[in-house]
Amino acid sequence: MGIKEDVKELNDMILNGKMMEAFEKFYADDVVMQENSEEPRVGKDANREFEKKFMENIEEFHGAKLNATAFTDEGDIAMNYWDMDITFKGQERKKSSEIAVQKWKDGKIVNERFFHS
C-alpha cells in the first residue's frame, strides 16, 4: 500500500473506535509525537502510555469527524483535519479541532505533531 491507502485505513480505524489497534499497526517503534509546542514524546512505548491515559480520561466520546486530508507532493507527509466532541472525566463537554501532521516512512508514522485549541 501507499501512503494514501495507509492514511485512509488509519483514519477509518480511528473513526471505528480502534485507536490503539491503529497505533500498533501504523506507528514506528521510534516515533516522535508532539502536542502543539510541548516537549516531544519519543518512542512507541512512551506514546502508547500517553494515548492510553488520554483514552482512560474520556468520560464520554460524542463523535469525531475527519474534515479533510492532504498530502505533500513528495508523498511522505499527510495532514488530517479533525473535529472532536468529547467529555473528559470531571470536565464539561468540549468540542475541539485539530490538525495532525504525520511524516511517514516505510508504511509507518515516524513523526506526528498535533496542532489544536
MDTraj code that builds the backbone (N, CA, C; nanometers):
import mdtraj as md
import numpy as np

residues = "MET GLY ILE LYS GLU ASP VAL LYS GLU LEU ASN ASP MET ILE LEU ASN GLY LYS MET MET GLU ALA PHE GLU LYS PHE TYR ALA ASP ASP VAL VAL MET GLN GLU ASN SER GLU GLU PRO ARG VAL GLY LYS ASP ALA ASN ARG GLU PHE GLU LYS LYS PHE MET GLU ASN ILE GLU GLU PHE HIS GLY ALA LYS LEU ASN ALA THR ALA PHE THR ASP GLU GLY ASP ILE ALA MET ASN TYR TRP ASP MET ASP ILE THR PHE LYS GLY GLN GLU ARG LYS LYS SER SER GLU ILE ALA VAL GLN LYS TRP LYS ASP GLY LYS ILE VAL ASN GLU ARG PHE PHE HIS SER".split()
xyz = np.array([
    [0.0827, -0.1186, 0.0000],
    [0.0000, 0.0000, 0.0000],
    [0.0869, 0.1247, 0.0000],
    [0.0327, 0.2328, -0.0481],
    [0.1000, 0.3614, -0.0440],
    [0.0479, 0.4454, 0.0712],
    [0.1045, 0.5634, 0.0853],
    [0.0677, 0.6498, 0.1977],
    [-0.0820, 0.6839, 0.1976],
    [-0.1404, 0.7081, 0.0817],
    [-0.2823, 0.7450, 0.0782],
    [-0.3707, 0.6314, 0.1293],
    [-0.3387, 0.5103, 0.0931],
    [-0.4159, 0.3949, 0.1394],
    [-0.3925, 0.3716, 0.2892],
    [-0.2668, 0.3865, 0.3332],
    [-0.2353, 0.3694, 0.4753],
    [-0.3078, 0.4734, 0.5609],
    [-0.3064, 0.5991, 0.5174],
    [-0.3726, 0.7055, 0.5926],
    [-0.5231, 0.6810, 0.5972],
    [-0.5811, 0.6384, 0.4863],
    [-0.7250, 0.6091, 0.4846],
    [-0.7576, 0.4968, 0.5825],
    [-0.6782, 0.3892, 0.5814],
    [-0.7037, 0.2780, 0.6737],
    [-0.6872, 0.3238, 0.8192],
    [-0.5824, 0.3999, 0.8471],
    [-0.5597, 0.4526, 0.9820],
    [-0.6798, 0.5353, 1.0279],
    [-0.7232, 0.6299, 0.9458],
    [-0.8354, 0.7167, 0.9824],
    [-0.9653, 0.6386, 0.9977],
    [-0.9877, 0.5406, 0.9116],
    [-1.1068, 0.4564, 0.9240],
    [-1.1054, 0.3796, 1.0559],
    [-0.9883, 0.3295, 1.0943],
    [-0.9765, 0.2573, 1.2213],
    [-1.0077, 0.3501, 1.3384],
    [-0.9564, 0.4725, 1.3343],
    [-0.9833, 0.5692, 1.4410],
    [-1.1324, 0.5990, 1.4485],
    [-1.1948, 0.6233, 1.3335],
    [-1.3376, 0.6542, 1.3303],
    [-1.4234, 0.5371, 1.3785],
    [-1.3709, 0.4157, 1.3694],
    [-1.4435, 0.2971, 1.4142],
    [-1.4046, 0.2546, 1.5549],
    [-1.3397, 0.3452, 1.6299],
    [-1.3073, 0.3173, 1.7700],
    [-1.1893, 0.2245, 1.7911],
    [-1.1064, 0.2060, 1.6900],
    [-0.9919, 0.1152, 1.7008],
    [-0.8611, 0.1941, 1.7064],
    [-0.8586, 0.2939, 1.7963],
    [-0.7438, 0.3830, 1.8042],
    [-0.6148, 0.3096, 1.8415],
    [-0.6205, 0.2241, 1.9417],
    [-0.4983, 0.1558, 1.9844],
    [-0.4530, 0.0515, 1.8815],
    [-0.5471, -0.0122, 1.8153],
    [-0.5098, -0.1061, 1.7097],
    [-0.4403, -0.0316, 1.5956],
    [-0.4923, 0.0864, 1.5621],
    [-0.4304, 0.1696, 1.4582],
    [-0.2910, 0.2128, 1.5010],
    [-0.2776, 0.2504, 1.6278],
    [-0.1467, 0.2909, 1.6811],
    [-0.0457, 0.1769, 1.6655],
    [-0.0840, 0.0579, 1.7053],
    [0.0084, -0.0565, 1.6984],
    [0.0472, -0.0888, 1.5545],
    [-0.0462, -0.0738, 1.4623],
    [-0.0208, -0.1094, 1.3224],
    [0.0606, -0.0053, 1.2476],
    [0.0348, 0.1232, 1.2726],
    [0.0886, 0.2261, 1.1845],
    [0.1963, 0.3170, 1.2445],
    [0.2345, 0.2969, 1.3693],
    [0.3364, 0.3843, 1.4287],
    [0.4680, 0.3097, 1.4450],
    [0.5770, 0.3769, 1.4075],
    [0.7105, 0.3182, 1.4154],
    [0.7560, 0.3068, 1.5611],
    [0.8475, 0.2158, 1.5872],
    [0.8988, 0.1961, 1.7230],
    [0.9672, 0.3211, 1.7774],
    [1.0265, 0.4005, 1.6899],
    [1.0993, 0.5207, 1.7332],
    [1.0202, 0.6485, 1.7051],
    [0.8878, 0.6380, 1.6968],
    [0.8030, 0.7523, 1.6637],
    [0.8227, 0.8666, 1.7632],
    [0.8164, 0.9889, 1.7109],
    [0.8196, 1.1106, 1.7924],
    [0.6852, 1.1784, 1.7738],
    [0.6169, 1.2066, 1.8866],
    [0.4856, 1.2712, 1.8812],
    [0.4886, 1.3950, 1.9696],
    [0.4122, 1.4972, 1.9270],
    [0.4173, 1.6245, 1.9979],
    [0.2823, 1.6946, 1.9917],
    [0.2406, 1.7539, 2.1039],
    [0.1195, 1.8353, 2.1126],
    [0.1609, 1.9817, 2.1049],
    [0.1102, 2.0542, 2.0070],
    [0.1413, 2.1964, 1.9910],
    [0.2911, 2.2207, 2.0099],
    [0.3276, 2.3048, 2.1079],
    [0.4694, 2.3360, 2.1317],
    [0.5256, 2.2658, 2.2552],
    [0.4552, 2.1657, 2.3050],
    [0.5026, 2.0915, 2.4219],
    [0.6240, 2.0066, 2.3851],
    [0.6894, 1.9536, 2.4873],
    [0.8039, 1.8659, 2.4649],
    [0.7592, 1.7416, 2.3872],
    [0.8366, 1.7008, 2.2880],
    [0.8009, 1.5783, 2.2136],
    [0.8149, 1.4539, 2.3014],
    [0.7316, 1.3560, 2.2727],
    [0.7422, 1.2245, 2.3354],
    [0.8128, 1.1334, 2.2353],
    [0.9141, 1.0632, 2.2813],
    [0.9969, 0.9832, 2.1913],
    [0.9782, 0.8344, 2.2203],
    [0.9522, 0.7591, 2.1154],
    [0.9414, 0.6145, 2.1262],
    [0.7973, 0.5669, 2.1370],
    [0.7744, 0.4493, 2.0847],
    [0.6393, 0.3929, 2.0821],
    [0.5872, 0.3640, 2.2222],
    [0.6739, 0.3161, 2.3125],
    [0.6293, 0.2847, 2.4482],
    [0.5776, 0.4090, 2.5198],
    [0.6530, 0.5196, 2.5145],
    [0.6121, 0.6439, 2.5816],
    [0.4821, 0.6962, 2.5212],
    [0.4698, 0.6886, 2.3901],
    [0.3495, 0.7381, 2.3242],
    [0.2294, 0.6472, 2.3468],
    [0.2532, 0.5185, 2.3582],
    [0.1447, 0.4247, 2.3885],
    [0.0856, 0.4590, 2.5252],
    [0.1714, 0.4829, 2.6240],
    [0.1239, 0.5181, 2.7576],
    [0.0455, 0.6490, 2.7561],
    [0.0931, 0.7480, 2.6803],
    [0.0222, 0.8756, 2.6687],
    [-0.1165, 0.8537, 2.6093],
    [-0.1247, 0.7761, 2.5029],
    [-0.2529, 0.7502, 2.4370],
    [-0.3481, 0.6745, 2.5299],
    [-0.2969, 0.5767, 2.6033],
    [-0.3814, 0.5015, 2.6966],
    [-0.4379, 0.5929, 2.8041],
    [-0.3533, 0.6810, 2.8605],
    [-0.4003, 0.7738, 2.9640],
    [-0.5026, 0.8711, 2.9067],
    [-0.4803, 0.9184, 2.7842],
    [-0.5761, 1.0066, 2.7186],
    [-0.7117, 0.9383, 2.7082],
    [-0.7122, 0.8153, 2.6626],
    [-0.8374, 0.7424, 2.6436],
    [-0.9044, 0.7100, 2.7772],
    [-0.8252, 0.6788, 2.8808],
    [-0.8811, 0.6495, 3.0126],
    [-0.9467, 0.7726, 3.0746],
    [-0.9065, 0.8916, 3.0309],
    [-0.9577, 1.0165, 3.0842],
    [-1.0889, 1.0600, 3.0159],
    [-1.1316, 0.9852, 2.9157],
    [-1.2562, 1.0180, 2.8456],
    [-1.3744, 0.9588, 2.9209],
    [-1.4682, 1.0459, 2.9568],
    [-1.5920, 1.0007, 3.0205],
    [-1.6933, 0.9580, 2.9145],
    [-1.7061, 1.0416, 2.8102],
    [-1.7989, 1.0085, 2.7015],
    [-1.7445, 1.0643, 2.5702],
    [-1.7424, 0.9797, 2.4693],
    [-1.6987, 1.0202, 2.3359],
    [-1.8233, 1.0431, 2.2518],
    [-1.8463, 1.1689, 2.2138],
    [-1.9682, 1.2044, 2.1415],
    [-1.9517, 1.1962, 1.9902],
    [-1.8276, 1.1927, 1.9425],
    [-1.8068, 1.1783, 1.7998],
    [-1.6834, 1.2500, 1.7486],
    [-1.6452, 1.2128, 1.6285],
    [-1.5327, 1.2752, 1.5593],
    [-1.5666, 1.2818, 1.4116],
    [-1.5127, 1.3828, 1.3482],
    [-1.5343, 1.3990, 1.2042],
    [-1.4011, 1.4335, 1.1395],
    [-1.3665, 1.3593, 1.0373],
    [-1.2488, 1.3901, 0.9569],
    [-1.2929, 1.4848, 0.8466],
    [-1.2493, 1.6094, 0.8548],
    [-1.2922, 1.7118, 0.7596],
    [-1.2153, 1.7067, 0.6287],
    [-1.0855, 1.6807, 0.6372],
    [-1.0021, 1.6831, 0.5166],
    [-0.8705, 1.6121, 0.5429],
    [-0.8129, 1.5603, 0.4365],
    [-0.6795, 1.5018, 0.4388],
    [-0.6040, 1.5561, 0.3188],
    [-0.4782, 1.5902, 0.3408],
    [-0.3943, 1.6417, 0.2319],
    [-0.2578, 1.5757, 0.2409],
    [-0.1884, 1.5732, 0.1272],
    [-0.0568, 1.5097, 0.1183],
    [0.0412, 1.6039, 0.0491],
    [0.1674, 1.5978, 0.0902],
    [0.2700, 1.6756, 0.0210],
    [0.3011, 1.6100, -0.1124],
    [0.3565, 1.6870, -0.2037],
    [0.3942, 1.6338, -0.3347],
    [0.4986, 1.5238, -0.3229],
    [0.5823, 1.5328, -0.2205],
    [0.6874, 1.4315, -0.2016],
    [0.6297, 1.2968, -0.1586],
    [0.5072, 1.2978, -0.1060],
    [0.4404, 1.1734, -0.0704],
    [0.4826, 1.1128, 0.0612],
    [0.5425, 1.1932, 0.1512],
    [0.5822, 1.1365, 0.2792],
    [0.5149, 1.2055, 0.3976],
    [0.4333, 1.3077, 0.3721],
    [0.3648, 1.3791, 0.4795],
    [0.2157, 1.3858, 0.4495],
    [0.1368, 1.3531, 0.5532],
    [-0.0088, 1.3625, 0.5462],
    [-0.0554, 1.4584, 0.6545],
    [-0.1603, 1.5343, 0.6226],
    [-0.2206, 1.6252, 0.7186],
    [-0.3693, 1.5938, 0.7277],
    [-0.4165, 1.5703, 0.8485],
    [-0.5556, 1.5350, 0.8731],
    [-0.6198, 1.6410, 0.9612],
    [-0.7342, 1.6921, 0.9189],
    [-0.8063, 1.7960, 0.9915],
    [-0.9293, 1.7332, 1.0561],
    [-0.9319, 1.7312, 1.1895],
    [-1.0349, 1.6641, 1.2665],
    [-1.1171, 1.7614, 1.3505],
    [-1.2453, 1.7307, 1.3701],
    [-1.3291, 1.7912, 1.4731],
    [-1.3658, 1.6792, 1.5692],
    [-1.3604, 1.7099, 1.7004],
    [-1.3931, 1.6101, 1.8016],
    [-1.4878, 1.6676, 1.9055],
    [-1.5678, 1.5820, 1.9630],
    [-1.6649, 1.6197, 2.0654],
    [-1.6500, 1.5174, 2.1787],
    [-1.5904, 1.5608, 2.2910],
    [-1.5542, 1.4697, 2.3990],
    [-1.5884, 1.5323, 2.5339],
    [-1.6342, 1.4485, 2.6264],
    [-1.6437, 1.4885, 2.7660],
    [-1.5357, 1.4122, 2.8413],
    [-1.4441, 1.4865, 2.9021],
    [-1.3397, 1.4251, 2.9842],
    [-1.3896, 1.4144, 3.1275],
    [-1.3399, 1.3173, 3.2011],
    [-1.3811, 1.2946, 3.3395],
    [-1.3645, 1.4226, 3.4212],
    [-1.4718, 1.4604, 3.4897],
    [-1.4687, 1.5771, 3.5766],
    [-1.4698, 1.7101, 3.5045],
    [-1.4968, 1.7092, 3.3736],
    [-1.4977, 1.8327, 3.2965],
    [-1.6265, 1.8442, 3.2162],
    [-1.6475, 1.9619, 3.1598],
    [-1.7628, 1.9824, 3.0732],
    [-1.7348, 1.9258, 2.9344],
    [-1.8407, 1.9012, 2.8620],
    [-1.8298, 1.8554, 2.7233],
    [-1.7515, 1.9597, 2.6428],
    [-1.6611, 1.9123, 2.5569],
    [-1.5743, 2.0031, 2.4819],
    [-1.5698, 1.9626, 2.3351],
    [-1.5917, 2.0617, 2.2499],
    [-1.5734, 2.0423, 2.1064],
    [-1.4421, 2.1087, 2.0689],
    [-1.3624, 2.0394, 1.9911],
    [-1.2323, 2.0946, 1.9522],
    [-1.1972, 2.0520, 1.8102],
    [-1.1015, 2.1228, 1.7546],
    [-1.0492, 2.0908, 1.6220],
    [-0.8998, 2.0707, 1.6339],
    [-0.8462, 1.9841, 1.5494],
    [-0.7019, 1.9650, 1.5481],
    [-0.6562, 1.9266, 1.4087],
    [-0.5316, 1.9584, 1.3836],
    [-0.4654, 1.9134, 1.2614],
    [-0.3499, 1.8246, 1.3054],
    [-0.3463, 1.7053, 1.2509],
    [-0.2380, 1.6110, 1.2778],
    [-0.1491, 1.6059, 1.1536],
    [-0.0227, 1.6397, 1.1717],
    [0.0741, 1.6362, 1.0619],
    [0.1633, 1.5149, 1.0849],
    [0.1603, 1.4226, 0.9900],
    [0.2305, 1.2947, 1.0033],
    [0.3387, 1.2798, 0.8975],
    [0.4577, 1.2429, 0.9428],
    [0.5652, 1.2058, 0.8495],
    [0.5708, 1.0534, 0.8463],
    [0.5617, 0.9984, 0.7260],
    [0.5584, 0.8535, 0.7060],
    [0.6889, 0.8044, 0.6434],
    [0.7283, 0.6841, 0.6835],
    [0.8444, 0.6179, 0.6228],
    [0.8206, 0.4674, 0.6285],
    [0.8308, 0.4024, 0.5152],
    [0.8141, 0.2560, 0.5060],
    [0.6823, 0.2085, 0.5672],
    [0.5732, 0.2825, 0.5413],
    [0.4416, 0.2407, 0.5873],
    [0.4128, 0.2680, 0.7341],
    [0.4981, 0.3449, 0.8003],
    [0.4797, 0.3757, 0.9428],
    [0.4943, 0.5258, 0.9661],
    [0.4249, 0.5751, 1.0675],
    [0.4410, 0.7145, 1.1083],
    [0.5655, 0.7226, 1.1953],
    [0.6581, 0.8098, 1.1552],
    [0.7820, 0.8278, 1.2319],
    [0.7796, 0.9575, 1.3113],
    [0.6904, 1.0493, 1.2729],
    [0.6768, 1.1764, 1.3440],
    [0.5341, 1.2254, 1.3260],
    [0.4730, 1.2691, 1.4366],
    [0.3375, 1.3245, 1.4283],
    [0.3281, 1.4412, 1.5251],
    [0.2782, 1.5528, 1.4734],
    [0.2583, 1.6709, 1.5570],
    [0.1131, 1.7147, 1.5449],
    [0.0549, 1.7434, 1.6618],
    [-0.0844, 1.7838, 1.6697],
    [-0.0923, 1.9327, 1.6985],
    [-0.1730, 2.0023, 1.6211],
    [-0.1995, 2.1439, 1.6422],
    [-0.3474, 2.1555, 1.6772],
    [-0.3759, 2.1985, 1.7995],
    [-0.5151, 2.2048, 1.8440],
    [-0.5365, 2.3174, 1.9425],
    [-0.6650, 2.3497, 1.9601],
    [-0.7013, 2.4561, 2.0531],
    [-0.7184, 2.3986, 2.1916],
])
top = md.Topology()
chain = top.add_chain()
for i, resn in enumerate(residues, 1):
    res = top.add_residue(resn, chain, resSeq=i)
    for name in ("N", "CA", "C"):
        top.add_atom(name, md.element.get_by_symbol(name[0]), res)
traj = md.Trajectory(xyz[None], top)
